[in-house]
Amino acid sequence: MKKLFLLLLAPLCLSAQSSDDALFIKKIADDVLQNGKAHDLLRQLTKDIGARLAGSPEFTKAVEWGELSMKNLGADRVYLQECMMPNWNRGGKDEASIVAVDGKKINRVLDVLALGNSMGSGGKAVKAKVIAVANFAELESKKELIKGNIVYYNYKFDPTNIEPGTSYGQAGLYRRTGASRAAKYGAIGVMIRSLTEATDNNPHTGAMAYNDSFPKIPAIALGGYDADYIWNLSKQSSFEVSFKTNGHFLPDAKGHNVIAELKGTEFPDQYITIGGHLDSWDVNEGAHDDGAGVVHTMEILRVFKALGYKPKHSIRFVLFANEENGLRGGNKYAEEAKANNEKHLFALESDAGGFTPRGFGFTIEEEKLKKMQAWLPLLFPYGTTYLKMGGGGADIGPLNKALGTALAGFDPDDQRYFDIHHARSDVFENVNKRELLLGAINMAGLVYLVDKYGL
Amino acid sequence: MKKLFLLLLAPLCLSAQSSDDALFIKKIADDVLQNGKAHDLLRQLTKDIGARLAGSPEFTKAVEWGELSMKNLGADRVYLQECMMPNWNRGGKDEASIVAVDGKKINRVLDVLALGNSMGSGGKAVKAKVIAVANFAELESKKELIKGNIVYYNYKFDPTNIEPGTSYGQAGLYRRTGASRAAKYGAIGVMIRSLTEATDNNPHTGAMAYNDSFPKIPAIALGGYDADYIWNLSKQSSFEVSFKTNGHFLPDAKGHNVIAELKGTEFPDQYITIGGHLDSWDVNEGAHDDGAGVVHTMEILRVFKALGYKPKHSIRFVLFANEENGLRGGNKYAEEAKANNEKHLFALESDAGGFTPRGFGFTIEEEKLKKMQAWLPLLFPYGTTYLKMGGGGADIGPLNKALGTALAGFDPDDQRYFDIHHARSDVFENVNKRELLLGAINMAGLVYLVDKYGL
């Protein structure tokens, strides 16, 4: 963090144009705060459409809504980019109970969600003794006990990580790979502590994947209270859990990235991409994840049009398909860019929620980042406190791999993000209008500066 | 803001001790994030006690709770400092309706709260035509129309202020002085748009005061939707409102500041004060305002004891009485300090909510602030992004006036604060545990540095 701070203090001599830039960014801010549509658009996306997992009818509705909305916002061109998407379906309500403690039958219902992409329990319940472990090391030490049983991973967020995103990265391994690592030793089902520090009992879903070498066992996430209960119980008793899930894949579905363009005046064949992802998990409104990124993207289009801003580079505003459980939209976008030999200068993603701004993280050459850090005083008044190395976004990552495009990710304050991330509580009511608009202002300011000065 | 940024970039050469300081502040952070009690204490204060306006039985309970809790946290000494407090009572439910539009009777119920310290409508409803004005200038231009009518002030937050606290300062005049300014021209009641940009209909109370030269007319606040409705209605129709409030003052009540001390090892007769206010409005749990400040204060005591920190200066942890509608606790504390000829080096208040940290604002000599700004890299990892001129707190203000004590106010991010401030929605559920704890960490870090290096 010391290093970050020194970066923050990199030379900050502003060029002669800086007061013009400050004025233009103030215009952006005033217009967004007075006339911004991001909050209304988010209400439409979350309340009129709602959950929109890839392959669902709602995802198709969201594509139609995105296309129409961006046309209405006055883009020079709006078009759809087709891609095939995995089509995982939860298949009904996930159910789980503790059914026996020390041999005595009980029925304590647990609030659970099957992990995304996981296979259901095959029409009947998985019922077995639970082997509870704190982490993979403990799994290994107990591998002889696992056969025929259910493994419970209690891996917790490390509360001393100042950014919960760090904890999420660490704990994410258990959600993504925990099932197969347990199946390797004969487990017939897996449960994880949800990837959250929330002080509630909402379970959090999210993508997992199987290692094809082992049986594809069902996998569920528990909310925080139930996780604590089970973990404490495991310290004093032997117990059984029964759970039933219904996840399955339907044939791949046709989906689309929604792409709006403002044509560049000087470098029309060089692209700047701004985006978020249009899909969400099936259990919530995807308001922060990633409704916020979708409407940030649309708001920047809106304000550039409202202010009559004519970008030097062509700017693409992209609502990506299928980030959550396939990344097919982001991959398709990069494939097409490469196939068409497009030049992509810069891509910026918002996929960390609609919270108050903190900064931007970059995947870029050190020298270029240093140059950009001179812009910090222009964005600081609106909440940006750093421009640091490290960041981007899942959907724009393939563009960097395919074409070496410089990336940035918008970093809102993430203290609350993992309270609602992939849980039922990621709803419109948990997004604050001003925090949402401030995100769009800082992103628009950064894109304006990149467009004006290049990298 | 440009000036602020330059201050932020003041010389940042860290002294040789800085790595020791970084380590100690990391210890504070780790302990607070792992073992912090602030969230649990806030649950007790908000859920077990609840609303605690000065003079209410709940305020007395809060004093007892604060005293016992700070004893349990291991303070060297905990004592109560008596003060008399105003004892305003809402006297029942506030009621209001639009009862006629263009002469036609209707009954559209409005969600309202009487302003704090306002006099009720005397057992019967105030019923009259409404003269709606955008601001005081429009009031003056319509002064001939006001006699016998109700004045409605539609003064709105300026959304282009990046910090809503600025807007609150501007709009606050209407709440505090609007009634008497309308009564001067013969108004028989006053309504204001609540001091908020919240996207809901909660009315927000808060202190007002009368000018004794004019009749003490009843005064209410409307929620955002009702305010919009009335303002739009006023543009096209003549309409009447009827409202009934019951506010009154009981005889002054005995109250107390709760004071805990850690005795200084080098300068036991020089004090550093950390505080928040224990009272809240009567309509909510006072979770952010100022339960957060109360538990920030207690958490700093807890972590200093947990780490065995022996301060050089004596530190007082003060839960102030009666900030909301009288400031008698803050005044009493300064009076006693002056009467006892105490030396007060520094006072820090948290009374802006339990949100994610942004920085600190100071009332201090410029040279001393510059010195403190060298500490910024030590606090930056935990969320502090500036140490700027301008700030303090209502309760510690009198200490500065009486003794010239240097002041600081903790500035959390305030984008959400005025959504819930003085409204029914200021409840425990709207406080995020991690954001709350981060506030305590940054405050504890600043106090540690002031204690170690002086000013």
Boltz contact constraints between the chains, C-beta under 6 A:
constraints:
  - contact:
      token1: [A, 1]
      token2: [B, 381]
      max_distance: 6.0
  - contact:
      token1: [A, 5]
      token2: [B, 377]
      max_distance: 6.0
  - contact:
      token1: [A, 5]
      token2: [B, 380]
      max_distance: 6.0
  - contact:
      token1: [A, 30]
      token2: [B, 160]
      max_distance: 6.0
  - contact:
      token1: [A, 33]
      token2: [B, 159]
      max_distance: 6.0
  - contact:
      token1: [A, 33]
      token2: [B, 160]
      max_distance: 6.0
  - contact:
      token1: [A, 34]
      token2: [B, 159]
      max_distance: 6.0
  - contact:
      token1: [A, 159]
      token2: [B, 33]
      max_distance: 6.0
  - contact:
      token1: [A, 159]
      token2: [B, 34]
      max_distance: 6.0
  - contact:
      token1: [A, 160]
      token2: [B, 30]
      max_distance: 6.0
  - contact:
      token1: [A, 160]
      token2: [B, 33]
      max_distance: 6.0
  - contact:
      token1: [A, 199]
      token2: [B, 433]
      max_distance: 6.0
  - contact:
      token1: [A, 356]
      token2: [B, 413]
      max_distance: 6.0
  - contact:
      token1: [A, 356]
      token2: [B, 415]
      max_distance: 6.0
  - contact:
      token1: [A, 377]
      token2: [B, 5]
      max_distance: 6.0
  - contact:
      token1: [A, 380]
      token2: [B, 5]
      max_distance: 6.0
  - contact:
      token1: [A, 381]
      token2: [B, 1]
      max_distance: 6.0
  - contact:
      token1: [A, 385]
      token2: [B, 385]
      max_distance: 6.0
  - contact:
      token1: [A, 413]
      token2: [B, 356]
      max_distance: 6.0
  - contact:
      token1: [A, 415]
      token2: [B, 356]
      max_distance: 6.0
  - contact:
      token1: [A, 415]
      token2: [B, 432]
      max_distance: 6.0
  - contact:
      token1: [A, 415]
      token2: [B, 434]
      max_distance: 6.0
  - contact:
      token1: [A, 415]
      token2: [B, 435]
      max_distance: 6.0
  - contact:
      token1: [A, 416]
      token2: [B, 432]
      max_distance: 6.0
  - contact:
      token1: [A, 432]
      token2: [B, 415]
      max_distance: 6.0
  - contact:
      token1: [A, 432]
      token2: [B, 416]
      max_distance: 6.0
  - contact:
      token1: [A, 433]
      token2: [B, 199]
      max_distance: 6.0
  - contact:
      token1: [A, 434]
      token2: [B, 415]
      max_distance: 6.0
  - contact:
      token1: [A, 435]
      token2: [B, 415]
      max_distance: 6.0
